[in-house]
Amino acid sequence: MKIRTDDFRVREGGDVKLHKLPTVTDPIYGSTKDYQDLLAKHVLKLSELQELLYASNRFSILLIFQAMDAAGKDGAIKHVMSGVNPQGCQVYSFQHPSAAELQHDFLWRTTRDLPARGRIGIFNRSYYEEVLIVRVHPELLQSEGLPDVSPDDPSVWRHRFRSITNLERHLHENGTRIIKIFLNLSKEEQRKRFLQRIDQPEKNWKFSLDDIKERGFWRQYMQAYEECLSATSTEDSPWFVVPADDKQNARLIVSQILVDTLHGLKMHYPEASSARADDLLEIRKHLQK
């Protein structure tokens, strides 16, 4: 089955309704071995494209993952990026902001970790938390010490959406290509995965009481995500809503989105100048003696 990544793309100006979007699709793979073979092909292609990205040194890639707890962000990063040279890829996981970070604007702590040209940066959660968890828990906005800001004022979120899209437009114009993945997990599948984390001792460390607390705000999170995805998916920096109830399917879709994006950059290895070519010939002659 061919993966049509455009099927998961949120169009600019679209009105996202998550309850109308699938959390599971027909399997792309026929068996576990088939899945492993397909993923291996994607991983090999990503490795080749990453080397080209580094050598051409014109673009950088920022891959953003957002999702509810247990949606599979860590697993997607681990499996999809398993063949990528770690020297050219960095993963950042953003938790609650520190006291020092709260003294700056909400984009400051993540912009420090943007990828340099030739590199892939992965944000496991991101600046989007500032229009998601902060919106669901408005008391967090008060801790940011902003002047005359009320979480009940809808303009606060419109202004933040504008700041985010302005940042992403600036990054795109300067060579950073942004891929934003929302892993769309059903509430029932989350329940099953939480039970697995409790029942399997080796997974106990992944579970905390805070996970259950946040699950109680499911409806509010879905509303926040819907408005966020609708307001911030653009032609240059789109959101992809990936069905996440089947982890293997989700990984194949994510890897295909990344491969397609890198292919679309039409990169090539730098060509040697005539002077450089002459130098290489002289070196070759020397080595052959």
Short mmCIF file of the C-alpha atoms (twelve columns), coordinates in Angstrom:
data_MODEL
# 
_entry.id   MODEL 
# 
loop_
_atom_site.group_PDB 
_atom_site.id 
_atom_site.type_symbol 
_atom_site.label_atom_id 
_atom_site.label_alt_id 
_atom_site.label_comp_id 
_atom_site.label_asym_id 
_atom_site.label_seq_id 
_atom_site.Cartn_x 
_atom_site.Cartn_y 
_atom_site.Cartn_z 
_atom_site.pdbx_PDB_model_num 
ATOM 1   C CA . MET A 1   0.000   0.000  0.000   1 
ATOM 2   C CA . LYS A 2   1.439   3.355  -1.077  1 
ATOM 3   C CA . ILE A 3   1.564   6.013  1.629   1 
ATOM 4   C CA . ARG A 4   -0.009  9.256  0.404   1 
ATOM 5   C CA . THR A 5   1.312   11.742 2.941   1 
ATOM 6   C CA . ASP A 6   -0.937  14.524 1.635   1 
ATOM 7   C CA . ASP A 7   -3.893  12.544 3.016   1 
ATOM 8   C CA . PHE A 8   -2.696  13.456 6.526   1 
ATOM 9   C CA . ARG A 9   -1.793  17.085 5.863   1 
ATOM 10  C CA . VAL A 10  -3.812  19.927 7.388   1 
ATOM 11  C CA . ARG A 11  -4.466  22.512 4.698   1 
ATOM 12  C CA . GLU A 12  -3.816  26.160 5.471   1 
ATOM 13  C CA . GLY A 13  -7.005  27.752 6.708   1 
ATOM 14  C CA . GLY A 14  -8.593  24.364 7.371   1 
ATOM 15  C CA . ASP A 15  -11.041 23.814 10.214  1 
ATOM 16  C CA . VAL A 16  -9.774  20.756 12.076  1 
ATOM 17  C CA . LYS A 17  -12.307 18.534 13.844  1 
ATOM 18  C CA . LEU A 18  -10.362 15.710 15.451  1 
ATOM 19  C CA . HIS A 19  -13.421 13.535 16.100  1 
ATOM 20  C CA . LYS A 20  -13.860 13.390 12.308  1 
ATOM 21  C CA . LEU A 21  -10.258 12.317 11.682  1 
ATOM 22  C CA . PRO A 22  -9.199  8.671  12.050  1 
ATOM 23  C CA . THR A 23  -7.035  7.379  14.865  1 
ATOM 24  C CA . VAL A 24  -6.525  4.139  12.941  1 
ATOM 25  C CA . THR A 25  -6.328  3.313  9.209   1 
ATOM 26  C CA . ASP A 26  -5.962  0.173  7.120   1 
ATOM 27  C CA . PRO A 27  -2.529  -1.358 7.801   1 
ATOM 28  C CA . ILE A 28  0.189   -0.272 5.398   1 
ATOM 29  C CA . TYR A 29  2.048   -3.514 6.144   1 
ATOM 30  C CA . GLY A 30  0.899   -7.118 5.783   1 
ATOM 31  C CA . SER A 31  2.861   -8.678 8.637   1 
ATOM 32  C CA . THR A 32  5.437   -7.835 11.289  1 
ATOM 33  C CA . LYS A 33  8.226   -8.793 8.874   1 
ATOM 34  C CA . ASP A 34  6.651   -6.659 6.167   1 
ATOM 35  C CA . TYR A 35  6.565   -3.711 8.583   1 
ATOM 36  C CA . GLN A 36  10.207  -4.236 9.533   1 
ATOM 37  C CA . ASP A 37  11.246  -4.411 5.862   1 
ATOM 38  C CA . LEU A 38  9.316   -1.250 4.965   1 
ATOM 39  C CA . LEU A 39  10.691  0.680  7.923   1 
ATOM 40  C CA . ALA A 40  14.231  -0.491 7.123   1 
ATOM 41  C CA . LYS A 41  13.865  0.883  3.575   1 
ATOM 42  C CA . HIS A 42  12.659  4.229  4.935   1 
ATOM 43  C CA . VAL A 43  15.467  4.351  7.497   1 
ATOM 44  C CA . LEU A 44  18.092  3.613  4.827   1 
ATOM 45  C CA . LYS A 45  16.675  6.335  2.587   1 
ATOM 46  C CA . LEU A 46  16.647  8.797  5.492   1 
ATOM 47  C CA . SER A 47  20.284  7.998  6.210   1 
ATOM 48  C CA . GLU A 48  21.229  8.759  2.607   1 
ATOM 49  C CA . LEU A 49  19.200  11.967 2.543   1 
ATOM 50  C CA . GLN A 50  20.622  13.118 5.880   1 
ATOM 51  C CA . GLU A 51  24.151  12.773 4.526   1 
ATOM 52  C CA . LEU A 52  23.118  14.837 1.511   1 
ATOM 53  C CA . LEU A 53  21.486  17.416 3.803   1 
ATOM 54  C CA . TYR A 54  24.738  17.756 5.736   1 
ATOM 55  C CA . ALA A 55  26.946  17.890 2.632   1 
ATOM 56  C CA . SER A 56  24.849  20.461 0.754   1 
ATOM 57  C CA . ASN A 57  24.646  22.638 3.915   1 
ATOM 58  C CA . ARG A 58  21.734  24.744 2.637   1 
ATOM 59  C CA . PHE A 59  18.784  23.584 4.692   1 
ATOM 60  C CA . SER A 60  17.959  22.382 8.181   1 
ATOM 61  C CA . ILE A 61  15.020  20.233 9.272   1 
ATOM 62  C CA . LEU A 62  12.918  20.819 12.384  1 
ATOM 63  C CA . LEU A 63  10.652  17.872 13.192  1 
ATOM 64  C CA . ILE A 64  8.055   18.646 15.877  1 
ATOM 65  C CA . PHE A 65  6.040   15.973 17.687  1 
ATOM 66  C CA . GLN A 66  2.929   16.815 19.698  1 
ATOM 67  C CA . ALA A 67  0.429   14.368 21.136  1 
ATOM 68  C CA . MET A 68  -1.438  13.197 24.173  1 
ATOM 69  C CA . ASP A 69  0.400   10.972 26.670  1 
ATOM 70  C CA . ALA A 70  1.186   7.425  25.426  1 
ATOM 71  C CA . ALA A 71  0.617   8.341  21.771  1 
ATOM 72  C CA . GLY A 72  4.047   6.996  20.786  1 
ATOM 73  C CA . LYS A 73  6.249   10.066 20.326  1 
ATOM 74  C CA . ASP A 74  9.327   8.451  21.890  1 
ATOM 75  C CA . GLY A 75  8.870   5.231  19.924  1 
ATOM 76  C CA . ALA A 76  8.419   7.073  16.636  1 
ATOM 77  C CA . ILE A 77  11.606  9.059  17.212  1 
ATOM 78  C CA . LYS A 78  13.541  5.944  18.261  1 
ATOM 79  C CA . HIS A 79  12.492  3.770  15.307  1 
ATOM 80  C CA . VAL A 80  12.205  6.303  12.484  1 
ATOM 81  C CA . MET A 81  15.528  7.965  13.260  1 
ATOM 82  C CA . SER A 82  17.385  4.724  14.089  1 
ATOM 83  C CA . GLY A 83  19.644  4.918  11.025  1 
ATOM 84  C CA . VAL A 84  20.430  8.613  11.163  1 
ATOM 85  C CA . ASN A 85  23.972  9.688  12.017  1 
ATOM 86  C CA . PRO A 86  23.748  11.052 15.589  1 
ATOM 87  C CA . GLN A 87  26.325  13.723 14.710  1 
ATOM 88  C CA . GLY A 88  23.766  15.326 12.406  1 
ATOM 89  C CA . CYS A 89  20.661  14.960 14.559  1 
ATOM 90  C CA . GLN A 90  19.652  16.276 17.967  1 
ATOM 91  C CA . VAL A 91  16.543  15.507 20.032  1 
ATOM 92  C CA . TYR A 92  15.166  17.925 22.615  1 
ATOM 93  C CA . SER A 93  12.403  17.062 25.051  1 
ATOM 94  C CA . PHE A 94  10.694  20.062 26.618  1 
ATOM 95  C CA . GLN A 95  9.087   19.668 30.030  1 
ATOM 96  C CA . HIS A 96  7.824   22.344 32.415  1 
ATOM 97  C CA . PRO A 97  9.804   25.584 31.981  1 
ATOM 98  C CA . SER A 98  12.428  26.436 34.569  1 
ATOM 99  C CA . ALA A 99  12.394  29.601 36.663  1 
ATOM 100 C CA . ALA A 100 15.001  31.145 34.352  1 
ATOM 101 C CA . GLU A 101 12.986  30.257 31.249  1 
ATOM 102 C CA . LEU A 102 9.881   31.866 32.728  1 
ATOM 103 C CA . GLN A 103 11.760  35.178 32.778  1 
ATOM 104 C CA . HIS A 104 11.743  35.234 28.971  1 
ATOM 105 C CA . ASP A 105 9.114   35.233 26.234  1 
ATOM 106 C CA . PHE A 106 7.444   31.885 25.549  1 
ATOM 107 C CA . LEU A 107 9.469   31.187 22.387  1 
ATOM 108 C CA . TRP A 108 12.881  31.815 23.949  1 
ATOM 109 C CA . ARG A 109 13.697  28.423 25.449  1 
ATOM 110 C CA . THR A 110 12.986  26.479 22.253  1 
ATOM 111 C CA . THR A 111 14.597  28.862 19.769  1 
ATOM 112 C CA . ARG A 112 17.921  28.303 21.555  1 
ATOM 113 C CA . ASP A 113 17.824  24.702 20.326  1 
ATOM 114 C CA . LEU A 114 16.915  25.213 16.671  1 
ATOM 115 C CA . PRO A 115 18.970  23.064 14.251  1 
ATOM 116 C CA . ALA A 116 21.903  24.536 12.360  1 
ATOM 117 C CA . ARG A 117 22.138  24.182 8.578   1 
ATOM 118 C CA . GLY A 118 22.762  20.633 7.486   1 
ATOM 119 C CA . ARG A 119 21.220  19.160 10.632  1 
ATOM 120 C CA . ILE A 120 17.956  17.633 11.783  1 
ATOM 121 C CA . GLY A 121 16.452  18.889 15.034  1 
ATOM 122 C CA . ILE A 122 13.642  16.997 16.751  1 
ATOM 123 C CA . PHE A 123 11.392  18.613 19.328  1 
ATOM 124 C CA . ASN A 124 9.554   16.127 21.554  1 
ATOM 125 C CA . ARG A 125 6.906   18.646 22.555  1 
ATOM 126 C CA . SER A 126 7.731   22.240 21.713  1 
ATOM 127 C CA . TYR A 127 6.681   25.872 21.891  1 
ATOM 128 C CA . TYR A 128 3.207   24.600 21.008  1 
ATOM 129 C CA . GLU A 129 2.802   23.597 24.660  1 
ATOM 130 C CA . GLU A 130 2.239   27.316 25.263  1 
ATOM 131 C CA . VAL A 131 -1.084  27.169 23.406  1 
ATOM 132 C CA . LEU A 132 -1.996  23.656 24.595  1 
ATOM 133 C CA . ILE A 133 -1.189  22.775 28.212  1 
ATOM 134 C CA . VAL A 134 -1.097  26.458 29.179  1 
ATOM 135 C CA . ARG A 135 -4.524  26.904 27.649  1 
ATOM 136 C CA . VAL A 136 -5.968  23.837 29.399  1 
ATOM 137 C CA . HIS A 137 -4.351  24.956 32.672  1 
ATOM 138 C CA . PRO A 138 -4.624  28.756 32.531  1 
ATOM 139 C CA . GLU A 139 -3.066  29.125 35.975  1 
ATOM 140 C CA . LEU A 140 0.260   28.412 34.247  1 
ATOM 141 C CA . LEU A 141 -0.113  31.646 32.317  1 
ATOM 142 C CA . GLN A 142 -0.082  33.582 35.569  1 
ATOM 143 C CA . SER A 143 3.319   32.100 36.476  1 
ATOM 144 C CA . GLU A 144 4.808   33.641 33.324  1 
ATOM 145 C CA . GLY A 145 4.530   37.108 34.821  1 
ATOM 146 C CA . LEU A 146 3.079   38.774 31.740  1 
ATOM 147 C CA . PRO A 147 1.671   42.280 32.117  1 
ATOM 148 C CA . ASP A 148 -2.109  42.664 31.975  1 
ATOM 149 C CA . VAL A 149 -2.786  39.210 30.500  1 
ATOM 150 C CA . SER A 150 -5.908  37.236 31.303  1 
ATOM 151 C CA . PRO A 151 -6.345  33.613 30.195  1 
ATOM 152 C CA . ASP A 152 -10.039 34.391 29.702  1 
ATOM 153 C CA . ASP A 153 -9.170  36.821 26.920  1 
ATOM 154 C CA . PRO A 154 -9.242  34.885 23.598  1 
ATOM 155 C CA . SER A 155 -6.897  37.434 22.035  1 
ATOM 156 C CA . VAL A 156 -4.056  35.969 24.140  1 
ATOM 157 C CA . TRP A 157 -4.153  32.771 22.103  1 
ATOM 158 C CA . ARG A 158 -4.632  34.553 18.778  1 
ATOM 159 C CA . HIS A 159 -1.523  36.616 19.514  1 
ATOM 160 C CA . ARG A 160 0.439   33.479 20.381  1 
ATOM 161 C CA . PHE A 161 -0.694  31.745 17.189  1 
ATOM 162 C CA . ARG A 162 0.479   34.800 15.256  1 
ATOM 163 C CA . SER A 163 3.854   34.799 17.032  1 
ATOM 164 C CA . ILE A 164 4.323   31.119 16.205  1 
ATOM 165 C CA . THR A 165 3.414   31.437 12.520  1 
ATOM 166 C CA . ASN A 166 5.620   34.528 12.202  1 
ATOM 167 C CA . LEU A 167 8.540   32.596 13.708  1 
ATOM 168 C CA . GLU A 168 7.981   29.643 11.402  1 
ATOM 169 C CA . ARG A 169 7.733   31.902 8.367   1 
ATOM 170 C CA . HIS A 170 11.027  33.548 9.342   1 
ATOM 171 C CA . LEU A 171 12.693  30.148 9.795   1 
ATOM 172 C CA . HIS A 172 11.414  28.895 6.444   1 
ATOM 173 C CA . GLU A 173 12.734  31.962 4.649   1 
ATOM 174 C CA . ASN A 174 16.130  31.254 6.216   1 
ATOM 175 C CA . GLY A 175 16.357  27.612 5.177   1 
ATOM 176 C CA . THR A 176 14.674  25.679 8.009   1 
ATOM 177 C CA . ARG A 177 11.990  23.273 6.834   1 
ATOM 178 C CA . ILE A 178 9.480   22.510 9.580   1 
ATOM 179 C CA . ILE A 179 7.493   19.273 9.773   1 
ATOM 180 C CA . LYS A 180 4.844   19.158 12.492  1 
ATOM 181 C CA . ILE A 181 3.381   15.803 13.523  1 
ATOM 182 C CA . PHE A 182 0.300   15.373 15.691  1 
ATOM 183 C CA . LEU A 183 -0.097  11.717 16.668  1 
ATOM 184 C CA . ASN A 184 -3.858  11.281 16.813  1 
ATOM 185 C CA . LEU A 185 -4.566  8.755  19.575  1 
ATOM 186 C CA . SER A 186 -8.011  7.632  20.692  1 
ATOM 187 C CA . LYS A 187 -8.960  7.879  24.347  1 
ATOM 188 C CA . GLU A 188 -9.678  4.137  24.437  1 
ATOM 189 C CA . GLU A 189 -6.235  3.256  23.039  1 
ATOM 190 C CA . GLN A 190 -4.623  5.544  25.598  1 
ATOM 191 C CA . ARG A 191 -6.495  3.633  28.336  1 
ATOM 192 C CA . LYS A 192 -5.101  0.322  27.023  1 
ATOM 193 C CA . ARG A 193 -1.556  1.661  26.887  1 
ATOM 194 C CA . PHE A 194 -1.789  3.059  30.409  1 
ATOM 195 C CA . LEU A 195 -2.900  -0.378 31.638  1 
ATOM 196 C CA . GLN A 196 0.095   -1.958 29.880  1 
ATOM 197 C CA . ARG A 197 2.411   0.481  31.635  1 
ATOM 198 C CA . ILE A 198 0.923   -0.543 34.968  1 
ATOM 199 C CA . ASP A 199 0.799   -4.301 34.286  1 
ATOM 200 C CA . GLN A 200 4.283   -4.658 32.787  1 
ATOM 201 C CA . PRO A 201 7.003   -3.942 35.403  1 
ATOM 202 C CA . GLU A 202 9.514   -2.820 32.771  1 
ATOM 203 C CA . LYS A 203 7.083   -0.090 31.736  1 
ATOM 204 C CA . ASN A 204 6.148   1.159  35.222  1 
ATOM 205 C CA . TRP A 205 8.652   4.003  34.958  1 
ATOM 206 C CA . LYS A 206 6.694   5.458  32.048  1 
ATOM 207 C CA . PHE A 207 3.566   5.981  34.129  1 
ATOM 208 C CA . SER A 208 2.723   8.605  36.726  1 
ATOM 209 C CA . LEU A 209 -0.389  9.830  38.481  1 
ATOM 210 C CA . ASP A 210 -0.095  13.064 36.499  1 
ATOM 211 C CA . ASP A 211 -0.896  11.046 33.356  1 
ATOM 212 C CA . ILE A 212 -4.298  10.120 34.787  1 
ATOM 213 C CA . LYS A 213 -4.876  13.678 35.932  1 
ATOM 214 C CA . GLU A 214 -4.252  15.015 32.441  1 
ATOM 215 C CA . ARG A 215 -6.485  12.325 30.920  1 
ATOM 216 C CA . GLY A 216 -9.330  13.943 32.823  1 
ATOM 217 C CA . PHE A 217 -8.891  17.037 30.635  1 
ATOM 218 C CA . TRP A 218 -9.199  15.087 27.364  1 
ATOM 219 C CA . ARG A 219 -12.061 17.168 25.955  1 
ATOM 220 C CA . GLN A 220 -10.304 20.449 26.744  1 
ATOM 221 C CA . TYR A 221 -7.091  19.207 25.114  1 
ATOM 222 C CA . MET A 222 -8.944  18.152 21.966  1 
ATOM 223 C CA . GLN A 223 -10.486 21.614 21.701  1 
ATOM 224 C CA . ALA A 224 -7.098  23.263 22.217  1 
ATOM 225 C CA . TYR A 225 -5.480  21.031 19.606  1 
ATOM 226 C CA . GLU A 226 -8.236  21.663 17.083  1 
ATOM 227 C CA . GLU A 227 -7.846  25.423 17.293  1 
ATOM 228 C CA . CYS A 228 -4.048  25.190 17.306  1 
ATOM 229 C CA . LEU A 229 -3.852  22.918 14.252  1 
ATOM 230 C CA . SER A 230 -6.359  25.044 12.367  1 
ATOM 231 C CA . ALA A 231 -4.579  28.319 13.145  1 
ATOM 232 C CA . THR A 232 -0.942  27.287 12.623  1 
ATOM 233 C CA . SER A 233 -0.856  24.853 9.703   1 
ATOM 234 C CA . THR A 234 0.548   26.748 6.729   1 
ATOM 235 C CA . GLU A 235 1.676   25.893 3.221   1 
ATOM 236 C CA . ASP A 236 5.342   26.117 4.207   1 
ATOM 237 C CA . SER A 237 5.076   24.653 7.728   1 
ATOM 238 C CA . PRO A 238 2.181   22.193 7.697   1 
ATOM 239 C CA . TRP A 239 0.725   19.990 10.378  1 
ATOM 240 C CA . PHE A 240 0.215   16.291 9.680   1 
ATOM 241 C CA . VAL A 241 -2.428  14.478 11.723  1 
ATOM 242 C CA . VAL A 242 -1.178  10.880 11.855  1 
ATOM 243 C CA . PRO A 243 -3.460  8.079  13.100  1 
ATOM 244 C CA . ALA A 244 -1.630  6.680  16.127  1 
ATOM 245 C CA . ASP A 245 -3.654  3.752  17.481  1 
ATOM 246 C CA . ASP A 246 -1.413  1.444  15.413  1 
ATOM 247 C CA . LYS A 247 2.160   2.371  16.379  1 
ATOM 248 C CA . GLN A 248 3.750   0.575  13.426  1 
ATOM 249 C CA . ASN A 249 1.468   2.267  10.911  1 
ATOM 250 C CA . ALA A 250 2.199   5.640  12.509  1 
ATOM 251 C CA . ARG A 251 5.970   5.122  12.262  1 
ATOM 252 C CA . LEU A 252 5.742   4.245  8.570   1 
ATOM 253 C CA . ILE A 253 3.644   7.344  7.861   1 
ATOM 254 C CA . VAL A 254 5.996   9.624  9.818   1 
ATOM 255 C CA . SER A 255 9.079   8.243  8.086   1 
ATOM 256 C CA . GLN A 256 7.434   8.695  4.672   1 
ATOM 257 C CA . ILE A 257 6.567   12.321 5.493   1 
ATOM 258 C CA . LEU A 258 10.196  12.962 6.404   1 
ATOM 259 C CA . VAL A 259 11.515  11.215 3.276   1 
ATOM 260 C CA . ASP A 260 9.112   13.174 1.047   1 
ATOM 261 C CA . THR A 261 10.119  16.479 2.641   1 
ATOM 262 C CA . LEU A 262 13.841  15.824 2.193   1 
ATOM 263 C CA . HIS A 263 13.317  14.660 -1.394  1 
ATOM 264 C CA . GLY A 264 11.441  17.865 -2.127  1 
ATOM 265 C CA . LEU A 265 14.489  19.983 -1.280  1 
ATOM 266 C CA . LYS A 266 16.203  18.810 -4.496  1 
ATOM 267 C CA . MET A 267 19.604  18.779 -2.831  1 
ATOM 268 C CA . HIS A 268 22.868  17.830 -4.495  1 
ATOM 269 C CA . TYR A 269 26.444  17.293 -3.392  1 
ATOM 270 C CA . PRO A 270 28.698  20.350 -3.796  1 
ATOM 271 C CA . GLU A 271 30.628  20.397 -7.052  1 
ATOM 272 C CA . ALA A 272 34.364  20.974 -6.905  1 
ATOM 273 C CA . SER A 273 35.690  24.122 -8.620  1 
ATOM 274 C CA . SER A 274 38.175  23.705 -11.454 1 
ATOM 275 C CA . ALA A 275 40.991  24.796 -9.119  1 
ATOM 276 C CA . ARG A 276 39.870  22.280 -6.511  1 
ATOM 277 C CA . ALA A 277 39.657  19.557 -9.178  1 
ATOM 278 C CA . ASP A 278 43.244  20.328 -10.245 1 
ATOM 279 C CA . ASP A 279 44.391  20.106 -6.611  1 
ATOM 280 C CA . LEU A 280 42.707  16.737 -6.214  1 
ATOM 281 C CA . LEU A 281 44.416  15.426 -9.338  1 
ATOM 282 C CA . GLU A 282 47.787  16.483 -7.994  1 
ATOM 283 C CA . ILE A 283 47.069  14.814 -4.656  1 
ATOM 284 C CA . ARG A 284 45.965  11.664 -6.457  1 
ATOM 285 C CA . LYS A 285 49.216  11.554 -8.422  1 
ATOM 286 C CA . HIS A 286 51.172  11.962 -5.227  1 
ATOM 287 C CA . LEU A 287 49.302  9.137  -3.512  1 
ATOM 288 C CA . GLN A 288 49.833  6.807  -6.476  1 
ATOM 289 C CA . LYS A 289 53.619  7.155  -6.366  1 
# 
